[in-house]
């Protein structure tokens, strides 16, 4: 099975790279989702204090294979946000909540 979203983080300068056949709306959704995670990093337990910088020395790459998930609209933004939260909190996304698949991650918890 090919994962629907493949987010990765690596050393870098805080850039977001998106690959796959993506429209402008999904690119904007990815940027918004990543900005949201950055602005809520402390609440999510990613940083130790609300003043800590996050992702200043890391790049994020997301690959969305063609035909994997709907790449426009609210479900794509929700998928991206969930994938970013999962990646940075090291929390697995429960496969029962939708099309999100990310290997080697522990269960995403909805609040």
N, CA and C atoms as an extended XYZ file, in Angstrom:
333
Properties=species:S:1:pos:R:3:atomname:S:1:resname:S:1:resid:I:1 pbc="F F F"
N         0.845       -1.188        0.000 N   UNK     1
C         0.000        0.000        0.000 CA  UNK     1
C         0.886        1.246        0.000 C   UNK     1
N         0.567        2.221       -0.825 N   UNK     2
C         1.294        3.481       -0.876 CA  UNK     2
C         0.652        4.437        0.116 C   UNK     2
N         1.450        5.023        1.011 N   UNK     3
C         0.886        5.981        1.966 CA  UNK     3
C         0.276        7.185        1.259 C   UNK     3
N        -0.759        7.747        1.859 N   UNK     4
C        -1.431        8.904        1.284 CA  UNK     4
C        -0.619       10.175        1.439 C   UNK     4
N         0.000       10.325        2.563 N   UNK     5
C         0.845       11.483        2.856 CA  UNK     5
C         2.150       10.958        3.421 C   UNK     5
N         3.235       11.518        2.974 N   UNK     6
C         4.521       11.082        3.494 CA  UNK     6
C         5.276       12.314        3.996 C   UNK     6
N         5.050       12.714        5.266 N   UNK     7
C         5.768       13.874        5.803 CA  UNK     7
C         7.103       13.450        6.398 C   UNK     7
N         8.114       14.267        6.201 N   UNK     8
C         9.432       14.017        6.768 CA  UNK     8
C        10.028       15.335        7.234 C   UNK     8
N        10.872       15.235        8.232 N   UNK     9
C        11.596       16.397        8.719 CA  UNK     9
C        13.075       16.069        8.674 C   UNK     9
N        13.873       17.056        8.266 N   UNK    10
C        15.312       16.853        8.167 CA  UNK    10
C        16.026       18.160        8.483 C   UNK    10
N        17.324       18.097        8.771 N   UNK    11
C        18.051       19.347        9.024 CA  UNK    11
C        17.871       20.324        7.857 C   UNK    11
N        17.744       21.593        8.175 N   UNK    12
C        17.543       22.593        7.132 CA  UNK    12
C        17.409       23.983        7.712 C   UNK    12
N        16.590       24.802        7.048 N   UNK    13
C        16.458       26.210        7.427 CA  UNK    13
C        15.013       26.642        7.658 C   UNK    13
N        14.108       25.685        7.877 N   UNK    14
C        12.724       26.033        8.131 CA  UNK    14
C        11.844       26.055        6.904 C   UNK    14
N        12.302       25.457        5.817 N   UNK    15
C        11.535       25.466        4.561 CA  UNK    15
C        10.515       24.336        4.512 C   UNK    15
N         9.485       24.551        3.731 N   UNK    16
C         8.473       23.533        3.452 CA  UNK    16
C         8.572       23.185        1.983 C   UNK    16
N         8.767       21.902        1.694 N   UNK    17
C         8.811       21.423        0.317 CA  UNK    17
C         7.651       20.464        0.108 C   UNK    17
N         6.894       20.684       -0.964 N   UNK    18
C         5.764       19.824       -1.309 CA  UNK    18
C         6.024       19.199       -2.670 C   UNK    18
N         5.839       17.885       -2.757 N   UNK    19
C         6.010       17.216       -4.037 CA  UNK    19
C         4.788       16.363       -4.340 C   UNK    19
N         4.595       16.089       -5.616 N   UNK    20
C         3.419       15.388       -6.114 CA  UNK    20
C         2.655       16.357       -6.999 C   UNK    20
N         1.613       15.880       -7.608 N   UNK    21
C         0.789       16.755       -8.458 CA  UNK    21
C        -0.181       17.514       -7.562 C   UNK    21
N         0.198       18.735       -7.208 N   UNK    22
C        -0.570       19.508       -6.238 CA  UNK    22
C        -1.010       20.838       -6.823 C   UNK    22
N        -2.229       21.223       -6.496 N   UNK    23
C        -2.738       22.519       -6.910 CA  UNK    23
C        -2.370       23.595       -5.908 C   UNK    23
N        -2.692       24.818       -6.254 N   UNK    24
C        -2.363       25.959       -5.407 CA  UNK    24
C        -3.087       25.896       -4.061 C   UNK    24
N        -4.323       25.405       -4.051 N   UNK    25
C        -5.095       25.348       -2.800 CA  UNK    25
C        -4.425       24.420       -1.797 C   UNK    25
N        -3.952       23.266       -2.254 N   UNK    26
C        -3.313       22.340       -1.315 CA  UNK    26
C        -1.983       22.897       -0.829 C   UNK    26
N        -1.279       23.617       -1.672 N   UNK    27
C        -0.022       24.241       -1.250 CA  UNK    27
C        -0.291       25.276       -0.154 C   UNK    27
N        -1.342       26.054       -0.332 N   UNK    28
C        -1.717       27.023        0.699 CA  UNK    28
C        -2.163       26.315        1.973 C   UNK    28
N        -2.915       25.234        1.825 N   UNK    29
C        -3.367       24.472        2.996 CA  UNK    29
C        -2.187       23.915        3.775 C   UNK    29
N        -1.170       23.440        3.073 N   UNK    30
C         0.019       22.907        3.744 CA  UNK    30
C         0.735       24.001        4.526 C   UNK    30
N         0.864       25.167        3.926 N   UNK    31
C         1.531       26.278        4.604 CA  UNK    31
C         0.741       26.715        5.836 C   UNK    31
N        -0.570       26.782        5.699 N   UNK    32
C        -1.427       27.156        6.829 CA  UNK    32
C        -1.332       26.108        7.934 C   UNK    32
N        -1.368       24.835        7.569 N   UNK    33
C        -1.290       23.759        8.561 CA  UNK    33
C         0.040       23.811        9.312 C   UNK    33
N         1.127       24.011        8.587 N   UNK    34
C         2.428       24.076        9.243 CA  UNK    34
C         2.536       25.318       10.134 C   UNK    34
N         2.001       26.432        9.679 N   UNK    35
C         1.993       27.651       10.498 CA  UNK    35
C         1.189       27.433       11.773 C   UNK    35
N         0.075       26.733       11.667 N   UNK    36
C        -0.753       26.457       12.840 CA  UNK    36
C         0.019       25.603       13.843 C   UNK    36
N         0.697       24.570       13.345 N   UNK    37
C         1.480       23.709       14.243 CA  UNK    37
C         2.590       24.521       14.908 C   UNK    37
N         3.254       25.374       14.149 N   UNK    38
C         4.311       26.210       14.728 CA  UNK    38
C         3.756       27.118       15.826 C   UNK    38
N         2.599       27.714       15.574 N   UNK    39
C         2.040       28.653       16.550 CA  UNK    39
C         1.436       27.952       17.761 C   UNK    39
N         1.216       26.647       17.672 N   UNK    40
C         0.667       25.880       18.793 CA  UNK    40
C         1.653       24.826       19.298 C   UNK    40
N         2.933       25.005       18.971 N   UNK    41
C         3.944       23.993       19.318 CA  UNK    41
C         4.010       23.724       20.823 C   UNK    41
N         3.910       24.757       21.636 N   UNK    42
C         3.966       24.565       23.083 CA  UNK    42
C         2.747       23.791       23.579 C   UNK    42
N         1.569       24.183       23.116 N   UNK    43
C         0.334       23.495       23.519 CA  UNK    43
C         0.341       22.031       23.103 C   UNK    43
N         0.995       21.733       21.989 N   UNK    44
C         1.071       20.362       21.474 CA  UNK    44
C         2.187       19.550       22.137 C   UNK    44
N         2.996       20.215       22.980 N   UNK    45
C         4.090       19.527       23.651 CA  UNK    45
C         5.332       19.377       22.780 C   UNK    45
N         5.417       20.149       21.714 N   UNK    46
C         6.560       20.074       20.809 CA  UNK    46
C         7.732       20.896       21.356 C   UNK    46
N         7.432       22.065       21.924 N   UNK    47
C         8.467       22.908       22.525 CA  UNK    47
C         8.291       22.930       24.042 C   UNK    47
N         9.354       23.324       24.738 N   UNK    48
C         9.328       23.336       26.204 CA  UNK    48
C         8.713       24.601       26.782 C   UNK    48
N         8.675       25.676       25.979 N   UNK    49
C         8.038       26.907       26.439 CA  UNK    49
C         7.359       27.582       25.250 C   UNK    49
N         6.460       28.483       25.553 N   UNK    50
C         5.725       29.179       24.492 CA  UNK    50
C         6.646       30.085       23.677 C   UNK    50
N         7.791       30.464       24.230 N   UNK    51
C         8.725       31.351       23.532 CA  UNK    51
C         9.744       30.614       22.672 C   UNK    51
N         9.816       29.285       22.794 N   UNK    52
C        10.788       28.517       22.006 CA  UNK    52
C        10.484       28.598       20.523 C   UNK    52
N        11.526       28.769       19.726 N   UNK    53
C        11.408       28.730       18.266 CA  UNK    53
C        11.283       27.269       17.836 C   UNK    53
N        10.545       27.042       16.789 N   UNK    54
C        10.329       25.681       16.311 CA  UNK    54
C        10.553       25.639       14.804 C   UNK    54
N        11.296       24.688       14.346 N   UNK    55
C        11.599       24.442       12.936 CA  UNK    55
C        12.520       25.484       12.305 C   UNK    55
N        13.289       26.186       13.100 N   UNK    56
C        14.213       27.144       12.508 CA  UNK    56
C        15.408       26.439       11.876 C   UNK    56
N        15.687       25.219       12.333 N   UNK    57
C        16.830       24.470       11.803 CA  UNK    57
C        16.408       23.139       11.173 C   UNK    57
N        15.127       23.040       10.817 N   UNK    58
C        14.589       21.822       10.199 CA  UNK    58
C        13.779       22.212        8.972 C   UNK    58
N        13.845       21.396        7.947 N   UNK    59
C        12.971       21.526        6.784 CA  UNK    59
C        11.912       20.442        6.878 C   UNK    59
N        10.793       20.677        6.246 N   UNK    60
C         9.719       19.699        6.189 CA  UNK    60
C         9.444       19.400        4.726 C   UNK    60
N         9.356       18.129        4.409 N   UNK    61
C         9.038       17.692        3.054 CA  UNK    61
C         7.809       16.804        3.131 C   UNK    61
N         6.819       17.104        2.314 N   UNK    62
C         5.610       16.288        2.238 CA  UNK    62
C         5.437       15.845        0.798 C   UNK    62
N         5.319       14.531        0.624 N   UNK    63
C         5.031       13.996       -0.705 CA  UNK    63
C         3.628       13.417       -0.687 C   UNK    63
N         2.834       13.824       -1.663 N   UNK    64
C         1.474       13.303       -1.819 CA  UNK    64
C         1.403       12.608       -3.175 C   UNK    64
N         1.513       11.270       -3.174 N   UNK    65
C         1.468       10.548       -4.439 CA  UNK    65
C         0.178       10.819       -5.205 C   UNK    65
N         0.282       10.808       -6.514 N   UNK    66
C        -0.888       11.035       -7.363 CA  UNK    66
C        -1.958        9.996       -7.048 C   UNK    66
N        -3.194       10.462       -6.890 N   UNK    67
C        -4.316        9.567       -6.625 CA  UNK    67
C        -4.408        9.085       -5.198 C   UNK    67
N        -3.588        9.636       -4.293 N   UNK    68
C        -3.576        9.131       -2.922 CA  UNK    68
C        -4.773        9.620       -2.117 C   UNK    68
N        -4.936       10.926       -1.983 N   UNK    69
C        -6.095       11.487       -1.280 CA  UNK    69
C        -6.583       12.676       -2.083 C   UNK    69
N        -7.794       13.124       -1.774 N   UNK    70
C        -8.283       14.333       -2.396 CA  UNK    70
C        -7.353       15.469       -2.038 C   UNK    70
N        -6.881       16.189       -3.018 N   UNK    71
C        -5.847       17.192       -2.763 CA  UNK    71
C        -6.396       18.601       -2.684 C   UNK    71
N        -7.655       18.763       -2.645 N   UNK    72
C        -8.245       20.089       -2.497 CA  UNK    72
C        -9.353       19.982       -1.452 C   UNK    72
N        -9.675       21.091       -0.853 N   UNK    73
C       -10.785       21.131        0.083 CA  UNK    73
C       -10.370       20.833        1.509 C   UNK    73
N       -11.348       20.855        2.417 N   UNK    74
C       -11.065       20.737        3.846 CA  UNK    74
C       -10.419       19.422        4.254 C   UNK    74
N       -10.765       18.325        3.601 N   UNK    75
C       -10.192       17.047        4.034 CA  UNK    75
C        -8.691       17.011        3.798 C   UNK    75
N        -8.211       17.646        2.750 N   UNK    76
C        -6.770       17.676        2.488 CA  UNK    76
C        -6.062       18.506        3.555 C   UNK    76
N        -6.620       19.646        3.925 N   UNK    77
C        -6.030       20.471        4.973 CA  UNK    77
C        -6.001       19.753        6.304 C   UNK    77
N        -7.075       19.039        6.611 N   UNK    78
C        -7.143       18.265        7.849 CA  UNK    78
C        -6.109       17.147        7.835 C   UNK    78
N        -5.953       16.503        6.694 N   UNK    79
C        -4.956       15.438        6.565 CA  UNK    79
C        -3.545       15.988        6.781 C   UNK    79
N        -3.253       17.133        6.185 N   UNK    80
C        -1.936       17.742        6.352 CA  UNK    80
C        -1.688       18.148        7.798 C   UNK    80
N        -2.647       18.801        8.418 N   UNK    81
C        -2.497       19.214        9.806 CA  UNK    81
C        -2.258       17.997       10.696 C   UNK    81
N        -3.044       16.968       10.514 N   UNK    82
C        -2.891       15.747       11.311 CA  UNK    82
C        -1.529       15.108       11.085 C   UNK    82
N        -1.071       15.100        9.839 N   UNK    83
C         0.235       14.521        9.534 CA  UNK    83
C         1.357       15.305       10.195 C   UNK    83
N         1.273       16.637       10.186 N   UNK    84
C         2.298       17.460       10.829 CA  UNK    84
C         2.301       17.250       12.341 C   UNK    84
N         1.121       17.237       12.949 N   UNK    85
C         1.041       17.008       14.393 CA  UNK    85
C         1.628       15.642       14.723 C   UNK    85
N         1.282       14.644       13.947 N   UNK    86
C         1.810       13.297       14.157 CA  UNK    86
C         3.326       13.276       14.042 C   UNK    86
N         3.855       13.917       13.011 N   UNK    87
C         5.293       13.932       12.776 CA  UNK    87
C         6.054       14.551       13.946 C   UNK    87
N         5.597       15.703       14.413 N   UNK    88
C         6.362       16.446       15.413 CA  UNK    88
C         6.080       16.035       16.848 C   UNK    88
N         4.948       15.394       17.093 N   UNK    89
C         4.675       14.888       18.444 CA  UNK    89
C         5.037       13.414       18.555 C   UNK    89
N         5.430       12.824       17.421 N   UNK    90
C         5.759       11.391       17.365 CA  UNK    90
C         4.575       10.558       17.843 C   UNK    90
N         3.408       10.967       17.414 N   UNK    91
C         2.159       10.314       17.778 CA  UNK    91
C         1.567        9.661       16.540 C   UNK    91
N         1.265        8.405       16.640 N   UNK    92
C         0.727        7.665       15.502 CA  UNK    92
C        -0.703        8.102       15.189 C   UNK    92
N        -1.000        8.169       13.916 N   UNK    93
C        -2.359        8.467       13.487 CA  UNK    93
C        -3.127        7.155       13.417 C   UNK    93
N        -4.248        7.112       14.091 N   UNK    94
C        -5.084        5.922       14.076 CA  UNK    94
C        -5.637        5.723       12.669 C   UNK    94
N        -5.411        4.572       12.053 N   UNK    95
C        -5.870        4.345       10.679 CA  UNK    95
C        -7.390        4.370       10.536 C   UNK    95
N        -8.113        4.290       11.646 N   UNK    96
C        -9.572        4.317       11.590 CA  UNK    96
C       -10.139        5.715       11.377 C   UNK    96
N        -9.298        6.769       11.452 N   UNK    97
C        -9.847        8.114       11.330 CA  UNK    97
C        -9.818        8.655        9.908 C   UNK    97
N        -9.355        7.869        8.959 N   UNK    98
C        -9.404        8.363        7.584 CA  UNK    98
C        -8.298        7.847        6.709 C   UNK    98
N        -7.958        8.648        5.715 N   UNK    99
C        -7.017        8.233        4.698 CA  UNK    99
C        -5.566        8.440        5.087 C   UNK    99
N        -5.321        8.927        6.284 N   UNK   100
C        -3.950        9.245        6.686 CA  UNK   100
C        -3.177        7.974        6.984 C   UNK   100
N        -2.002        7.886        6.448 N   UNK   101
C        -1.129        6.758        6.729 CA  UNK   101
C         0.270        7.313        6.926 C   UNK   101
N         0.868        6.998        8.042 N   UNK   102
C         2.243        7.413        8.281 CA  UNK   102
C         2.921        6.297        9.046 C   UNK   102
N         3.880        5.623        8.423 N   UNK   103
C         4.511        4.481        9.085 CA  UNK   103
C         5.333        4.882       10.316 C   UNK   103
N         5.463        3.972       11.235 N   UNK   104
C         6.331        4.110       12.406 CA  UNK   104
C         5.951        5.258       13.333 C   UNK   104
N         4.720        5.549       13.464 N   UNK   105
C         4.343        6.621       14.368 CA  UNK   105
C         3.341        6.063       15.394 C   UNK   105
N         3.396        6.421       16.767 N   UNK   106
C         2.449        5.909       17.754 CA  UNK   106
C         1.073        6.461       17.560 C   UNK   106
N        -0.932        6.497       18.471 N   UNK   107
C        -2.265        6.787       17.956 CA  UNK   107
C        -2.544        8.275       18.112 C   UNK   107
N        -2.960        8.892       17.043 N   UNK   108
C        -3.364       10.297       17.049 CA  UNK   108
C        -4.601       10.440       17.908 C   UNK   108
N        -4.603       11.389       18.795 N   UNK   109
C        -5.715       11.565       19.730 CA  UNK   109
C        -6.456       12.843       19.380 C   UNK   109
N        -7.763       12.725       19.142 N   UNK   110
C        -8.584       13.902       18.918 CA  UNK   110
C        -8.974       14.518       20.245 C   UNK   110
N        -9.009       15.833       20.309 N   UNK   111
C        -9.426       16.527       21.546 CA  UNK   111
C       -10.826       17.051       21.364 C   UNK   111
